[in-house]
């Protein structure tokens, strides 16, 4: 025992030697940080957080130089010219606030300038004021700016007297009471337009304090706000936000040419203009990106330079202070630290990738980036809030929210920003990669041809390996053996779409592993039982492992497991094993052709249940899942949909119900009455014989989303749909008669659904008029 202790890790001498090596490594990394700081011109400060902010903006603009914003300008001016009710719902005097929202560089400030300087605004408002708020929402400073802008507006207006009013001097010496009095005196009796440009403040109390101070004067005054944050736009605005989109392809090319050539000179270089058309696609309609790249090529007619810009990633190109990436990085710098570290992981995925909340949340949780503030909130919920916050900050686009999950993309320029901030810690491995930096901690493999095991770093501190593209996977068991033996601290291992026949027993050496994805490995017949020794494993994905004969014995030992997706040839499942998985929240079965029966005893931790293409499944007793919130059933045609038809019908906690591909189903099952109090999302698709929706639908007062797709026999909606005041999103697609009845204005059902915020009706192709 003494000998074993001498050579064990608990020996104090061995511990001191090991810690000395670690301290030396940390010192080396800190030295590198200092060297990088010197290299990039960073200075150190004794205290405080120094963050580069955006320069102050001003209202002047040459309208003739702005391309592609005429329609946007007219739309917002229409809103400004509309009357606005002067009393809110609470009877308080209100003032119209219109928010313009979009990512950095999209031209929100330029659009606000166009509006501010339009002659129609001079006719409509007696007083116009421009205030650049930026990141410091200091009410005292904003009041001073309003006073100064109001005074300047007075002196520049056509009706201003030539004498008799002195410009206020030493206004900064006034106390807050005097400032408020001065401001209210300036605004009183005049209908005004106030532009609050570049707002970052998300403190509602501060905004309400300022709003209440400026609610003076006659009816009709308006405020225009520009911000990058959807949540700030919603907080400040009291009419729907104006979400600014990118420029059209034609306008993009015109703007790029304007910055890349002197006027008319582009006609002399048609070959460069053709390359310019490809460069323009990188900018995806963002004016500042077009200006950045166009300016970098101004009066440069070297073909190789243009080709270099066309073929390079934006983040690899030189950036000046006011170019696109520094502008976008302001949004990144404003993020809380927990979001900044999560954001960098988008760099591991290719551009135009469709992200799923399950995947991103699992990645962040596995790497320890998600923390519950009170210790009781589920990490999955916290991570989903991170996704929602990124969306609110305009970092996500094309968001399709199904309630329990959502899919989204990120703009190409946001992807460039992720690459820009991620640097050498994050590497996407393709055939162009010559070497991987030793400090790399996270790798994604995006091409099969890049899997040379000599390329991968020898550092043992790698934390994650991903295969994010369907169809790209690991073909070499030898490479896997190398990874398992080398990267002992892996937390996230994605081996999806691989062609591995046998998983090595040495996988159990990855004691820190939280996430293991073996999806679509169609050669695996058995998993080693030793995989059940991975006691920290939280997510195990076996979807599409169509040759897998059975689950490993001892799966109940995976005591940390939170999510499990299964494809197996088994007809029954080991209930006792599953009963031991006390933390299992999400359970899915895909392509389990032989599975007939579910469990008979309770699994109290399950909150999500998915069945897809389980053709032999006969019964599903819901009562064994008392905490079930999400139920997804797709293409399980032998399943008795009465599920639990006993009386009285059991109350359930279900929030999300999705039923798909079920011929012969004439009506939704009776047990839906038991979810009337809690249901938030109802999705039904490819139910060719469905004839009616349940009457209890109109009592589902928490229902937010209804999606109906390809239910041709469904002819009507319940008569009291207007009672669903929480309903935000109604989509009806490929239901011929029902679609016609729900058409805007003309459909007979339109009066009872017109209150819904988002309505999408699409008739089958060939039948729409």
N, C-alpha and C positions, 0 to 999 in steps of 0.2 A: 504493500500500500504506500510506503514511503517513496519507493521508486516511481510508482504511478503518479504520486503527487508531485514529484520533482519534475516530471515531464508533462504535467497537465497544464491547462490554461489557467488554473487557479493558483499556480505558484507565483507568489508576489514578485520574485525576481523576473520571471518570464513576463509578467504583467507590465513591470516597469520598462523592460526592453521594448515590448510591443507598443506601449504608449509613447515612448521616446521616438520611435519610428513615425508614429502617427503625427506627433507634434511637429516633427521635421517636415513631413509632407504638407501639413497645414501652413507652416511658415513659408514653404516654397510657393504654395498657391497664393498666399497673401502678397508675397513679393511680386508675383506675376500681376496681381490686381493693381499694385502700385505702379508697376512698369507700364501697364496698359493705360492707367490714368494719365501718366506723364505723356505717353504716346498720343493720346487723344486730347491733350490740353486741358485736362480736368484739374481744378484746384481744390485744396483741402481747406475746410473752415473749422473753427474751434467749436461752434455750436450751431444748431438750427438746421433746417432742411432748406436747401437752396434748389429752386426749380425754375428753369427757364420758362417764362410765360410768353404769351403772344403780345405783339406790339399793339398799342392803342389804335383803334380804327377811326375813320372820319367819314362824313356823309358824301363828300364830293366824288363824282364819277363821270367819266366820259361815256355817255350812253352809246355812242356810235361804235365804241370799241368792244362792247359786250355782245357776244354771239350766243343765240339760242335760248334766251330767257324771256322773250317777249310774251309768250303764252303764260308762263308762270307769273310774270308781273301783272298781266291783266286779270288773272284769276284772283290774286290776292287783293288787287284794287277793287274788284267786284265785292269781295268780302268787306273791305273797309267802307264801301259806299252803302252797304246794307244797314238798315236800322237794327239796333240791338236793344233788347228789353233792359230798361234801366233798373229793374228790381229783380234780384235773384230769387231763388226758391225760398230763401229765409226772409224775404221782404227787404233785405239790405240793398242799398244803392250799389249798382254794379257798373263795371267798366269793361268794355270788350277788349279781350287780349287774344291776339292771333300769334301762334307760334310757328316758326319755320324751322324744320328739323331735318338733319341729314349728317353724313359723315364729314370730317374735315376736308377742306379743299373742294367741296361740291359747289361753292358759290353762294352760300346763304347770305353773307354780308354784302356781296355784290348785288344780289337780288333786292335786298333791303334798301340799298342805295338807289337803285333804279326806281323803286316805289317812292322813296323819300323825295326824290327830285322830279317826280312826274308832276306836270302842271295841274292835273286833276286834284292832287293833294293840296296845292295852294288854294284852289277854289273851295275845297271842302273844309280845310282846317285853318283857323286863325293863327295858330302857333304850331311850329314843328320843332322837335328837339331830338337830338341824337346823343346817346350815351353809350360808350363802350364799357361794359361791366367787367368782362374777363373773369379771372378766377377768384378775385377778391370781392365778395359781395358785401362791401362796407357801406352801410346805409348813409353814414355821414358823407362819404366821398361821392356816392351816387347823387345825393341831394345837391351837393356843390356843383356837380357836372350838369344836373338838370337846370339849376339857376343860371350857370354860365351859358348853357346852350339856349335857354329861353331868352336871355338877354341878347345873345348874338343873333338869334332869329328875329327879335324885335327890330334890331338895327338894320338888318338886311332885307326886311319885308318892304314891299312897295308902299305900304301905308304908314311906315314909321315916320315920325316927325324929325325934322333936321336938328332940332334942339329941344332942350327942356328935360332930358332924362340922362342922368350920368351913369356910366358903366360902374357897377359896384367895385369898390377897391377893398383889398384886404378881407375878402369874404372868408378866407380860411381862418381868420381870427375870431369869427363869430362862434358862439356856442350852439349846441344842437337845437335849442329852443328858438334862437334867433334865425337859424338856417331854415327850420321848418316853416316859420312864419314868413320868411322871405320867399320861399318856394311857393307856398300856398297863395301868396299875394300875386306872384307872377302868373300862376295858373288860373286864378279865380276869374270867372267871367269869360273865359276864352275856350272855345272848342279846340282841343289840341291833339296832335299825333306825336307819340313818344316811341322812339325805337330804342330798345334795350338789346344791344348787340353782344354776342358771344357770352352767353350766360352759362355758368358752370354750377351755380349754387343749387343744392338740392334740399336746403333747409326751408321747409314750407313756412315756418314761423317768421323767418326773416322776410320772405316774399310778402306774406300777408301784412306785415308791419309796414313795408314800403308801399304796397298797394293802397292801404287805408290812408296813408298820408297824402297820396296824390289823387284821391277820389274827390276832386273839387271841380267847380265850374259847371257849365250847362251840359245837358245831355249830348251824346254823340262823340265824345273823346274816345280815342282808340290807342292801344299799345300794340306794337309789333315786337316780338321776341325772336332772336335767332339763337339756336342751341344745337349741340350734337346729341343731346340726351332726350330720348322719347319720354322718359319719366319726368324730366324737368319741363318739357313741353306740355305734358298733360297736367302737371301740377300748376303751372302758371296760366295756361290757356283755359278759356271757358267757351271756346268753339273748337271744332275738330282741328287738330294740328295739320299744317300743310307740309306733307312729306316730300321734300325735294328729290327729284330723280336725276339721273345722269343725262348728259346731252345726247342727242341723236347722232348716229354715225356720220351723217353729212355735216352737222355742226361741229363735231369733234375734229374732222379733217380740216374744216375751215379755220378753226381756232389754232390747230397745230401748225398749219401753213403760215398763219399770221405771225406766229412766234419764231418759226424756223427760217423764214425768208423775208427780205425786204419786199415791199408791195410790188406785185407783178413779176418778181424774179423767179417764182416757182415754175413759170411756163418754160424757162430755159433748162430745167432739170427734171424732165418727166420720169427718169429712172429713180431719182431720189424721192419724188412724190409717191411712186409705187411702193418703195420701202416704207415711206411715211405712213401709208395706209395700214401696213402691218404693225408699225410702232403704235399707232393710234389704238389698236385693239387692246394693247396692254393696259391702257388708261381707263377703259370701261366707263367712259362718259364723264370722268372727273376733270373739270377744267384746270385745276391747279396741277394735276399730273401732266396734262397736255402742255401747259405752259412750261413746266419743268423740263420735259424732254425736248420740246420745241426750242426753248432757249439754249439748251446745251448744244444744239446743232446749228445755231444761228450763224449764217455766213460761212459755214463749214461744208464744203462740197466734196469732201473726201469720201468716196463710196464705202471704204472699209470702216470709217467711223460710224456711218449710218447703220451699216450691217452689225457693228458691235452693239450699238444701242438696241437694235431690233432683237438680237439674240441673247442679250444679257437680262438677268433679273433686275428689277428696279432697285432692290436693296444693294446690289453690287455696283450701281452707278454712283458717281460723285454727286453729293447733295449739298446745296448751299443752304443758308439759314432759313430762307423763306420758301424752300422747295417742298415737295409733297410729303416726303417721309418725315422731316422735322415737324411739319404741320400735323400729321397724323400722330406723331409721337407725343404731342401735347395731350391727346386723349389718353394715350397709354400712361403717361406720367400722372394723370389725374386719378387713375384707378387706385383703389386700395391695394395693399401689397398682396393679399390673397388672390385677387383677380389677375394681377400682373404675372405671377408665377404660373397660373393656370393658362393664361393666354398664350404663352410661349409654345405650348404643346401643339397648337394649330400648325406650327411650322413642320411637323412630322408628316403631314398629309399633303397630297398633291393639290394644286389649284383646281377649283371647280368641284372639289370633293363634297359629297352629300354627307353631312355629319348627322349622327344620331345621339340623342341625349344619353341613352343607355351606355354607349361606347365611351363618350367623353367623360361622363360622371364616374364610370368604373375606373378609367385611367387615372383621373385625379385622386380618387379615393385610394386606389392601390398604392399610389406614390406618396400618400400621407399629406396631400395638399388641402384636404377638406377637414375643417374642424368645427365641431358643434360648440357654439358659444356657451350654452347652458348645460351641456353634457347629456341632455336627454333627447334633443332633436336628432332624427335619423340622418346619417351622413348623406344618403341618397337625396333627401329633401333639401339639405343645405347645398349640395352640388347642383341640383336643379335650379335653385335660387341664383347660383352663380351664372348659369346659362341665361336666365331671365334678365339678370343685371347686365350681362354683355349685350343682350339684345336691346335693352333700354338705352345703352350707350352707343348704339348704332354700329356695333362691331359685327352683327349678324345680319343676314338678309335671306329672303325667300324662306321665311320661317313658316313651317306647316305644323301647327300645334294640334295634337290630338288629345290633349289633356294629360294622359298618363305618360306620354312621350311626345317628342317632336323631332322633326328633321329640319335642317337649315344648311345654308352655305355661308361662306365669308367672301367678301369682295376680294378680287385679286390684289388690290392695293393693301387691304388689311392683311392678306397672306404675306405680302412683301414686308409689311411692318412686323409680323410675327418672326419672319426670317431675320429681320434687321435686329430685333431685340434678343433673339435666341442665341445667335452666334454659334460658338464651337461646342457648346454643351449638347446641342441638338443637331443631328445629322440625318438627312434623307439620302439613303444609299442608292445610287443608280450607276449605270455603266460608265458615267463620266468621272466618278469619284476615284481619285488616284490613291488617296490615303485618308484614314479617319484619325482626327486628332486624339491624342491619348487622354485628353480631359473630357472626351465625349461621354455623356451619361445616358443619352436616349437615342436610339437608332430606329429608323423605319426603312424597310427594304421595299423599294417601289418598282424594281425590275428583277426578273429572274436571273438575267445574265450577270448581275452584280454580286452573286453569292460566292465569291472567292474567300475561303476561310482565312487566307493569309492577310486579307485586307482588314479584318476586324481587329480592334485594339486589344492589346494584351493586358491592359489595365483591368483589374478585377472589380472595379467600382461601377460597372455598367448597371443601370437600374431598369431599363426597359428595352425590349425589342418588339417591333411591330411589323406586320405585313398588312398595310391598310387597303390595298387594292385587291378586289375579288379576282381570283385566278392567278395571283402571284403568291407563291408559297415556297417552303423549303423542301428540296428534293433529296438532300444528302443527310443521312443519319450520322455520318462522320462529322459534319459541321455541327449538328446538334450535340453530339458528344463533347465536342470542343467547347461549345458555349456553356454546357452544363458544368463542365469541370473548371472552366475559367471564371465564369461570372457568378460567383457565390451569392452576390447580394441582389440578384434580379428580383424585382417585385412584380413585373408585368411581362409576360411572355405570350406573344401572339403567334401561334403556329397554324393559323387558318390557311386553308387551301394548300396544305403541304401534302406530300405523298410519302409519308413515313409509315412503315409497316409495323415497327415495334418501337415503343417508347422505352428508353433506357431506364433501368432501375435507379440509376444514379440521379434521376430527376428529384429524388427525395432529399438530395443534398441542398436543394434550393429552399432552405428553411424560411427565407423571408418572402417567398413567392405569395402574392395576393391574388393574381389574375392569371388564368391559364386558358387559352383559346385553342381548341383543337378542331374547330368547325370545318366541315367539308373535307376531312381526311378520309377518303373513301377506300383506303387500304387497311386501316386499323380494324382488327377483329377483336382484340382484347386490350384492355388497359392493365398495366401491372397493379396488383393489389397494393404494392408499396406506395402508390400515389396517394393513398389514404393517410399517409404519414405527414402530408403537407398541412400541418395544423393551423397555419396562418392563411390558408387559401380561402378567399372570399367569393370568387367567381370561377365557375368551371363551365365551359361551353363545349358541348359535344354535338351541336346541330349539324346534320348532314353526314355524320359518320355512319353511313348506311350499312356497312358490314360489321358494325359493332354488335357482338352477340349478347353481351350482358354488361351491366355496370360492375365495377370492381367490388369485390367482397370487402366489407368494412367501410363502405362509403359513409356510414353514420359516424365515423371517427373524425370527419372533416367538420369539426365543431365551430369553425369560423365562417362556414359557407353561408353566403347571403343570396346568391343567385345561381341557379342551375338550369341549363338547357340540355335536354336529352334526346338523342336518336338511338334507338336500340331495337333489337329483334325480339326482346322479351315480351311475353304476353301478360305477365304479372310482375309486380314490383315488390321489393322487400320492405314491407311496411315498417318493421321494427327499426330498420336502418334509417328510414326517412324520419321516423318519430324522434330520433336522436339529434336531428339537425335543428336545434332550437332557435337558430338565428336565420334560418332559411326564409326569405321573404318573397322571392320571385322564382316560380317553378314553371318550366315550359317543356312541352313534348312536341317534337317535330318529326314527321315521317315515321312514326312508330306504328307500322302496318299491323303488327300482331297484338298490340296492346288492347285488351278488352275491358278490363276492370280497373277502377281506381281503388284507393284505400277505403276501409270501412271505419277506421277510427280517426279521431280528430288530429289535424295538423294545425295547431293554433297560431303558428307564426306566419303562415302563408298569407301574403297580401296581394300577390299577382299570380294569375294562373293563365297559361296560354296552351292551347291545343291547335296544332296545325297539321292537316293531312294525316290524321290518325283514323284510318278507314274502318278499323274493327272496334273502336271504342263504343261501348254500349250504354254505359251509365256514368253519371257524374253527380254524386251526392254532395250538394253544396253545403249541407249542414256540418260537414267535417272541416270546413274552412271558415270559422267564425269571424275572422278578421279580413276576409276577402274584400278587396277594393276594386280590383281590375280583373275582368274575365274576357278573354279573347278566344273565340272558337271559329276556326276556318277549315272547311272541307273535311268535316267529320260526319259523314252522311248516315252512319249507323247509330249515331248518338240519339238517345231518347231525350228530346228537348224539353219534356215536361220536368225533367231533372228532379225536383222535389215537389210533387203535386199534392202533398198532404194538406189537410186543413186543420187549424187555420194556417194560412200562408205565413212562413217565417219571415221576420224582419231581417234584412241584411244591411251591410254597410257599404254596398257596392257603389263606386263613383263612376266607373268606366265600363261600359258594356259594348262589345264588338262581335257581331254575328255575321259570318260571310260564307258564301257558297253552300247553301242548304236547300236543294230542291225539295218540294213537297211540304214545306213549312207555310201554312196558310195564315197563321197569326203568331205573334210573339207569345212565349209561354206565360202561363198564369202567374208564375213566381215574380214577374216584373213588378207586380203590385207591391211586393215586399221591398223594392228598392226605390219606391217613389219619393221617399224623403231625402235620399242621399245622391241619386244619380246626377252626374254633371255632364257626361258625354255618352251619346248613343250613336253608334255607327252600325248601319245595316247595309250589306252589299251582296249583290248576286243572289238574291232570294227570288227566283222567277215566279213562284206561286203565292207570294205574300199578298194578301188582299186588304189587310187593315192594320192600323196601328192601335195599340191599346188605349182605351178611354182614359186610363189612369195617367197617360202621358201629360195631360193638361193639369195634373196635380203635382207634377214634378217641378216645384218652384226653385230648385237649385240647378236645374238643367241649363247648361251654357251652350252646348254644341249638339246639333243633330245633323248627321251626314247620311244621306240616302242615295244609294247608287245601284242602278240596274235592277230595279224592282218593278217590272213593266205592268204587273197586275195591281199595283198599289194606286188607287184612283183618287183617294181623298185623304185629308188631314182631319184630325179631331176638331170639332166646331169651336172649342174654346182656346185656340192657340194664342189668342191675344192675352191670356192670363199668364203666359210664360214670360214674365218681365225680366228674368235673369238671362234669357236666351240671347246670346251674342252672335252666334254663327249658325246659319242654316244653309246647307248645300244639298241640292237635289239634282242628280245627274242621271240621264238615260232612263227616265220614268216618263214616257210620252204624255199621257193624259195629265198626270200630276204636275209635270213641268208647265203645261199650258195653263193650268188653273192658278199657278203661282207666278205667272209673268208679271213684271212690274207694271203698275197702272191698269193694265187690261184684264188680268186674271181675276177670277171671282174670289180667290183666297187672298189676294193682295192686301185688302184692308185689314185682315187679322194677322198678317205677318210683316207689314210695312214698318213696324216699330223696331224690328231686329236690326242691329247695327251692321252685320255682315250677311248679305244674301247672295248666293251664287246659284243660278238656275241654268242648266244646260240640257237642251233637248237632244235626243239621239240624232246623229248625223243623218242628213237626208230628210229628216222630219221637221227640222226647224225652218221657219219661214225666212 
